[in-house]
Amino acid sequence: MRVDFYQLSRDPAELVLPLIARNTLGAGERLLVVSEDKGQLDRIGEALWTRLPDTFLANGQAGGPHDARQPILLSTTVSPANGAQFLALADGGWRESEAARVFLLFPPDRIDDARATWRLLGQREGVERKYWRQDGGKWREGP
C-alpha cells in the first residue's frame, strides 16, 4: 500500500481532489472519496464536475442504484462499492482499508493526527509513505 499525505495549507480538499481524481482516472483506476462531513462531500462532488477547465469528472454519492458504475464514488464510509483501489480520505481522518493507494488530505488543525498516522504506518511492512506540502500553487514532496 502507498499512502500519500497531503498537508492542506492553502487550498481545501474540495480544490485539491479534482487534480487527484483526474490523475487517478488517467491511470485507469477508480476512486473512493470518504468524508464524515456530508456537506464536504457535496462540495467535492460539485468541484469534480466544474473545477477543472474543459474537464468534468463524473461522480456520484454512495447509496444510489449505480454505485458500481461510478468512476468516482463519494461516501461517508470506506466501502468501495465501485471497486476502487484508490481511496481519498478528504476529512483528514485515517481509516483502515484494503486500498492499493490512499490519499490522506489533512488541514493544519489535523497535523497531530497525521503525524500519529505516519508513525503507525511506519511500523507496518509493505507500506510506502510520501508527504506532500503546498508551496505556493504547487505540490512538493518533502519532509
C-alpha positions as CSV (number, residue, x, y, z in Angstrom):
1,M,0.0,0.0,0.0
2,R,1.1,3.5,-0.8
3,V,-0.1,6.4,1.4
4,D,0.3,9.9,0.2
5,F,-0.1,12.5,3.0
6,Y,-1.3,15.9,1.7
7,Q,-0.9,18.8,4.1
8,L,-3.5,21.4,3.0
9,S,-2.1,24.7,3.9
10,R,-3.5,26.8,1.1
11,D,-6.4,25.0,-0.6
12,P,-9.1,22.9,0.9
13,A,-9.7,19.3,0.0
14,E,-12.5,20.4,-2.4
15,L,-10.0,22.2,-4.6
16,V,-7.3,19.5,-4.4
17,L,-9.4,16.4,-5.1
18,P,-10.2,17.2,-8.7
19,L,-6.5,17.0,-9.5
20,I,-6.1,13.8,-7.7
21,A,-9.2,12.4,-9.3
22,R,-8.1,13.4,-12.8
23,N,-4.8,11.7,-12.3
24,T,-6.4,8.6,-10.8
25,L,-8.8,8.2,-13.8
26,G,-5.9,8.9,-16.1
27,A,-4.1,5.9,-14.6
28,G,-7.1,3.7,-15.3
29,E,-8.2,3.5,-11.7
30,R,-11.4,4.3,-9.8
31,L,-11.5,6.5,-6.7
32,L,-13.5,6.3,-3.5
33,V,-13.7,9.7,-1.7
34,V,-14.5,9.4,2.0
35,S,-15.5,12.2,4.5
36,E,-17.8,12.1,7.5
37,D,-18.9,15.6,6.6
38,K,-21.8,15.3,4.1
39,G,-21.5,19.0,3.2
40,Q,-17.9,18.5,2.3
41,L,-18.8,15.6,0.0
42,D,-21.4,17.8,-1.7
43,R,-18.8,20.5,-2.3
44,I,-16.3,17.9,-3.6
45,G,-18.9,16.5,-5.9
46,E,-19.6,19.9,-7.3
47,A,-15.9,20.7,-7.7
48,L,-15.3,17.4,-9.6
49,W,-17.9,18.5,-12.2
50,T,-16.8,22.1,-12.5
51,R,-13.3,22.8,-11.1
52,L,-11.0,21.9,-14.0
53,P,-11.3,23.8,-17.2
54,D,-12.6,21.7,-20.1
55,T,-12.9,18.7,-17.8
56,F,-15.7,17.1,-15.8
57,L,-15.1,14.2,-13.5
58,A,-18.2,12.1,-13.3
59,N,-19.1,11.1,-9.7
60,G,-21.9,10.1,-7.5
61,Q,-22.9,9.8,-3.9
62,A,-22.8,6.3,-2.4
63,G,-26.1,4.6,-1.8
64,G,-27.5,5.0,-5.3
65,P,-28.5,2.3,-7.7
66,H,-25.4,2.8,-9.9
67,D,-22.6,2.8,-7.3
68,A,-20.8,0.0,-9.1
69,R,-20.6,2.1,-12.3
70,Q,-19.3,5.3,-10.7
71,P,-15.6,6.1,-11.6
72,I,-15.6,8.3,-8.5
73,L,-17.8,7.4,-5.6
74,L,-18.4,9.8,-2.6
75,S,-19.1,8.1,0.7
76,T,-19.2,8.6,4.4
77,T,-17.7,5.1,4.9
78,V,-14.9,3.0,3.5
79,S,-16.8,0.6,1.4
80,P,-15.7,0.7,-2.3
81,A,-19.0,-0.2,-4.0
82,N,-17.4,1.0,-7.2
83,G,-14.4,-1.4,-6.9
84,A,-12.0,1.4,-6.3
85,Q,-8.4,0.6,-5.3
86,F,-7.6,4.2,-4.8
87,L,-9.0,5.9,-1.7
88,A,-9.1,9.7,-0.8
89,L,-9.7,10.5,2.9
90,A,-10.9,14.0,2.4
91,D,-11.6,14.9,6.1
92,G,-8.1,14.1,7.4
93,G,-9.2,11.1,9.4
94,W,-7.4,7.8,8.9
95,R,-9.4,4.7,8.2
96,E,-8.2,1.2,7.6
97,S,-8.7,-0.2,4.2
98,E,-7.5,-2.7,1.6
99,A,-6.8,0.1,-1.0
100,A,-3.7,-0.1,-3.0
101,R,-3.2,3.7,-2.7
102,V,-4.6,6.1,-0.1
103,F,-4.5,9.9,-0.2
104,L,-4.8,11.4,3.3
105,L,-5.7,15.1,2.9
106,F,-5.4,17.0,6.2
107,P,-5.8,20.6,7.2
108,P,-3.4,22.3,9.7
109,D,-5.6,21.5,12.7
110,R,-5.3,17.8,12.0
111,I,-1.4,17.7,11.8
112,D,-1.1,15.8,15.1
113,D,-3.4,13.1,13.8
114,A,-1.5,12.9,10.6
115,R,1.8,12.6,12.4
116,A,0.4,9.8,14.6
117,T,-0.8,8.0,11.4
118,W,2.6,8.5,9.8
119,R,4.3,6.8,12.8
120,L,1.7,4.0,12.9
121,L,2.1,3.2,9.2
122,G,5.9,3.4,9.5
123,Q,5.7,0.3,11.7
124,R,3.9,-1.8,9.0
125,E,5.6,-3.8,6.4
126,G,4.6,-3.2,2.8
127,V,3.5,0.5,3.4
128,E,5.2,3.2,1.4
129,R,4.6,6.7,2.7
130,K,5.0,10.0,0.9
131,Y,4.5,13.5,2.3
132,W,3.3,16.4,0.1
133,R,3.1,20.1,1.0
134,Q,1.8,23.1,-0.8
135,D,4.4,25.5,-1.9
136,G,2.6,28.4,-3.5
137,G,0.4,26.9,-6.1
138,K,2.5,23.7,-6.5
139,W,2.8,20.4,-4.6
140,R,6.3,19.5,-3.4
141,E,7.4,16.2,-1.9
142,G,9.3,16.8,1.3
143,P,9.7,16.4,5.0
